[in-house]
Amino acid sequence: MRTVSTAAFETPGRTKAFLRLVMIEHSVFALPFAYIAALTAMFLADERVHWGELFIVTVCMVGLRTFAMAANRIIDREIDARNPRTAGRELVTGAVSLKTAYVGSAVALVVFLGAAAMLNPLCLALAPVAVVPMVVYPYGKRFTDFPQAILGIAQAMGPVGAWLAVTGRWSWDAVVLGAAVGIWIGGFDLIYACQDVESDRENGVRSVPARFGVPAAIRGARACHVATTLLLGWFAVLTHAGAAFWIGLAVVAGAFVYEHTIVKPNDLSKLNRAFFQTNSFVGVSLFFFALADLVIRGLGI
């Protein structure tokens, strides 16, 4: 009897494992804000959606984020192995080989740089700058108590890059939106890091919760999300947003209140709900309200 080769099944299996490794579904956090930036820039330019540019922006965002997550997992694999919460990650268990992770990260980086080259010369010139904090962040927990600040800088580049992709010009409006996104993500990462306090202290991993305690981290996250709300309001003023955007911002503010109601310094049992569900809702809901506002104001779909 002829033996059926398993090679055809190995590649899809490795691909699925790699996608689990980079948690591709978490693109929902930053991608909606890149769309808000891109669509707002299109509206201000000629009130039309340029679908080709929007697609390339999507490729850039997913490519860069995939590279960043793969690099993070590669760099942190030994730390992950010492933490009970992360000991089941694919590079630790061997579900994904180190070679596959390197190849996947390299492919994602090439895709990102190639997509940036398709946009405009400024995007291509600044693309390597966007890569730097993605690589520095995982090392941050080795030399600073504030690695979330590096993460925030990395994430702030999404909306700025999306605006540049559309206009080819620098925009302080986009910087305000980027700052809102960076501070938002840095804030909820403060909450997420609270679950690793004991392991981080034991293994010498640096973070705000490990250095200053969980209550301080929760207070810092609250301050971050207040700042995020204010910055989003500033962006709305700068871009002359209408009522739908402001309603969306009120919904986001309510989500932040809910998030900080269910996560308390002495009760982290609902942390995952706050991290995954609430923050996914923040990005997606504001995007739809922002899109509705742009359409009401005349954006041609």
C-alpha positions in Angstrom: 0.0 0.0 0.0 1.3 3.4 -0.9 2.1 5.6 2.0 0.4 9.0 1.9 2.8 11.8 2.5 2.0 14.1 5.5 3.9 17.0 4.0 0.7 18.5 2.6 -0.7 18.7 6.1 2.4 20.0 7.9 2.5 23.4 6.3 -1.1 24.3 7.2 -0.4 23.0 10.7 2.6 25.2 11.1 0.8 28.2 9.7 -2.1 27.8 12.2 0.4 27.4 15.0 2.3 30.5 13.9 -1.0 32.5 13.8 -1.7 31.4 17.3 1.9 32.4 18.3 1.4 35.9 17.0 -2.3 36.1 18.2 -3.4 37.5 14.9 -6.9 38.2 16.3 -5.4 40.9 18.5 -5.1 43.1 15.4 -8.6 44.3 16.4 -7.0 46.5 19.0 -5.0 48.9 16.8 -6.3 48.3 13.3 -9.7 50.2 13.8 -7.7 53.4 14.8 -5.6 53.1 11.7 -8.8 53.0 9.7 -10.1 56.0 11.5 -6.9 57.9 10.6 -6.9 56.8 7.0 -10.6 57.5 6.4 -10.5 60.9 8.1 -7.5 61.8 5.9 -9.4 60.7 2.8 -12.5 62.7 3.8 -10.5 65.8 4.4 -8.6 65.3 1.1 -11.5 64.7 -1.4 -14.3 63.0 0.6 -13.8 59.7 -1.1 -12.7 56.3 0.1 -9.6 55.0 -1.8 -10.0 51.3 -1.4 -6.6 50.4 -2.8 -4.8 52.6 -0.3 -7.0 51.3 2.5 -6.1 47.7 1.6 -2.4 48.5 1.6 -2.7 50.2 5.0 -4.3 47.0 6.2 -1.4 44.9 4.9 1.1 47.3 6.5 -0.6 47.1 9.9 -1.0 43.4 9.9 2.5 42.8 8.6 4.1 45.0 11.1 2.1 43.7 14.0 2.8 40.1 13.0 6.5 40.9 12.9 6.3 42.6 16.3 4.5 39.7 18.0 6.9 37.1 16.5 9.9 39.1 17.6 8.4 39.5 21.0 7.8 35.7 21.4 11.3 34.9 20.1 13.1 37.4 22.4 10.9 36.5 25.4 10.9 32.7 25.0 13.1 32.0 28.0 11.1 34.4 30.2 7.9 32.8 29.0 9.2 29.4 30.0 9.7 30.5 33.6 6.2 32.0 33.9 3.4 29.5 34.6 0.9 31.7 32.7 3.0 31.7 29.5 4.7 28.3 29.7 2.2 27.0 27.2 3.1 29.3 24.5 4.1 27.8 21.2 7.8 28.5 21.2 8.1 27.1 24.7 6.2 23.9 24.0 7.7 23.4 20.6 4.4 23.7 18.7 6.3 26.3 16.7 10.0 25.9 16.0 12.4 28.7 16.4 13.2 28.5 12.7 9.5 28.8 11.8 9.2 31.9 14.1 12.2 33.5 12.5 11.0 32.8 9.0 7.5 34.0 9.8 8.8 37.2 11.3 11.1 37.8 8.3 8.2 37.3 5.9 6.0 39.6 7.9 8.7 42.3 7.9 9.2 42.0 4.1 5.4 42.2 3.6 5.3 45.4 5.7 8.3 47.1 4.0 6.9 46.1 0.5 3.5 47.5 1.3 5.0 50.7 2.6 7.0 51.0 -0.6 3.7 50.8 -2.5 2.3 53.8 -0.7 4.6 56.8 -1.0 8.3 57.6 -0.5 7.8 59.1 3.0 6.1 55.9 4.2 9.0 53.8 2.9 11.6 56.2 4.4 9.9 56.1 7.8 9.1 52.3 7.8 12.3 51.3 9.5 11.6 53.8 12.2 8.4 52.1 12.9 10.2 48.7 13.3 12.6 49.9 16.0 10.2 50.2 19.0 8.7 46.8 18.0 12.0 45.2 18.7 13.0 47.3 21.6 9.8 46.7 23.5 10.4 43.0 24.5 13.9 44.0 25.8 12.3 46.9 27.7 11.3 44.7 30.6 15.0 43.9 31.1 16.1 47.5 31.6 13.2 49.7 32.6 10.2 49.5 35.0 8.1 51.2 32.3 8.1 48.8 29.3 4.4 49.8 28.7 5.7 53.3 27.6 7.7 51.7 24.8 4.7 49.6 23.8 2.6 52.8 23.7 5.2 54.5 21.4 5.1 51.4 19.1 1.3 51.4 18.9 1.0 55.2 18.4 2.7 54.8 15.1 -0.3 53.0 13.5 -2.7 56.0 13.1 0.2 58.3 12.2 1.4 55.8 9.5 -2.1 55.4 8.1 -2.5 59.2 7.8 0.9 59.4 6.1 -0.1 56.6 3.7 -3.0 58.6 2.5 -1.6 62.1 2.3 2.2 61.6 2.1 2.5 64.5 4.6 3.0 64.9 8.4 -0.1 65.7 10.4 -0.3 66.7 14.0 -4.0 65.6 14.0 -2.8 62.1 13.4 -0.2 62.5 16.2 -3.0 63.3 18.6 -4.9 60.2 17.6 -1.7 58.1 17.7 -1.0 59.4 21.2 -4.5 58.4 22.3 -4.0 54.9 20.9 -0.6 54.5 22.5 -1.7 55.7 25.9 -4.8 53.5 25.7 -2.9 50.4 24.9 -0.1 51.2 27.4 -2.8 51.6 30.0 -4.6 48.3 29.5 -1.2 46.6 29.3 -0.6 47.9 32.8 -3.7 46.0 33.9 -2.6 42.9 32.0 0.8 42.9 33.6 -0.8 42.8 37.1 -1.4 39.0 36.7 2.4 38.3 36.4 3.6 40.3 39.5 4.8 37.3 41.5 6.5 35.6 38.5 8.1 38.9 37.3 9.5 39.6 40.8 10.9 36.1 41.1 12.5 36.2 37.7 13.7 39.7 37.6 11.3 40.9 35.0 10.7 44.6 35.3 7.3 46.3 35.1 5.2 48.9 36.8 3.2 46.3 38.8 6.4 44.4 39.8 8.1 47.6 40.9 5.3 49.7 42.4 2.6 47.2 43.1 -0.8 46.3 41.6 -2.7 49.3 43.1 -0.3 51.7 41.6 -0.6 50.0 38.2 -4.4 50.1 38.3 -4.3 53.8 39.2 -1.8 54.4 36.3 -4.2 52.6 33.9 -7.1 54.8 35.0 -5.0 57.9 34.4 -4.0 56.6 31.0 -7.6 56.0 30.0 -8.7 59.4 31.2 -5.9 60.9 29.0 -7.0 58.7 26.1 -10.6 60.0 26.3 -9.3 63.6 26.4 -7.0 63.1 23.4 -9.8 61.5 21.4 -11.9 64.5 22.2 -9.1 66.8 21.0 -8.8 64.8 17.8 -12.5 65.2 17.3 -12.2 69.0 17.7 -9.1 69.2 15.3 -10.9 67.3 12.6 -14.3 68.9 13.1 -16.0 65.6 13.9 -19.8 65.5 14.1 -22.3 64.2 16.6 -21.9 60.5 15.8 -18.2 60.6 16.7 -18.9 62.3 20.0 -21.6 59.7 20.8 -19.0 57.0 20.0 -16.5 58.8 22.4 -19.2 58.7 25.1 -19.6 55.0 24.5 -15.9 54.5 24.8 -15.7 56.5 28.0 -18.5 54.3 29.4 -16.5 51.2 28.4 -13.5 52.5 30.3 -15.6 53.1 33.4 -16.9 49.6 33.1 -13.4 48.2 32.7 -12.1 49.9 35.8 -15.2 48.9 37.7 -14.6 45.2 37.2 -10.9 45.2 37.8 -9.8 46.1 41.3 -6.4 45.9 43.0 -7.7 43.1 45.3 -9.7 41.3 42.6 -8.2 40.5 39.2 -10.6 37.6 38.5 -12.2 39.6 35.6 -9.0 40.8 34.2 -9.3 38.8 30.9 -12.8 40.2 30.4 -11.5 43.7 30.8 -8.4 43.1 28.6 -9.9 41.2 25.7 -13.6 41.9 25.5 -13.8 45.5 26.7 -10.8 46.8 24.9 -11.8 45.0 21.7 -15.1 46.8 22.0 -13.4 50.2 22.4 -11.6 50.0 19.1 -14.4 48.4 17.1 -17.2 50.6 18.4 -15.4 53.9 18.0 -14.5 52.9 14.4 -18.1 52.3 13.5 -19.2 55.6 15.1 -16.4 57.5 13.4 -17.2 55.9 10.1 -20.9 56.8 10.5 -19.9 60.3 11.3 -17.7 60.6 8.2 -20.5 59.1 6.0 -23.0 61.6 7.4 -20.6 64.4 6.7 -20.3 63.3 3.1 -17.6 60.6 2.8 -18.3 58.7 -0.4 -18.1 54.9 0.1 
